[in-house]
């Protein structure tokens, strides 16, 4: 789970670190966002 904050990151930076304490791989985070959006669109 995360706070929902967004951050601009250069492509060579692989780990997303938020001030709220969330730290995760950017590719996994992107895949989770795509999946979450798909669930929203299917439910609509």
N, C-alpha and C positions, 0 to 999 in steps of 0.2 A: 504494500500500500504506500502511496505517496501523498504529498500535500497538494499536488496539482500545479506546482510552479513549473515554468518553462525557462530554459536557458539556451542561449546561443553558444554552440560549441564548434570548434574546428573539427574537421573530419578525422584528424590524426589523434584526437583525444577519445579514448575508448571507454572510459569509465565516467558515468554521470554521478556527480556528487552535489547534493543539495544542502543548503544551510540547515534544513530540518533534520538532517541525519541520514537521509536516504542515499545509498550508494549502490549502483548497479551497472552492469554492462549496457552500453547504449544500444547494441543490436537486440538484446533481449527486451529491453525497455520499449524499443520501437515495435517489436513483434507483439508485445502485450497491448500496446496502443492500437495497432491494426486489428487485433482480435476483439478488443473492447468495442471498437467502432463497428465491426461486423455484427456483433451481438445487438447493438443498438439499432442498426438498420434492418436486421432480420425481425426484430420485435415490433418494428413500426408497421 
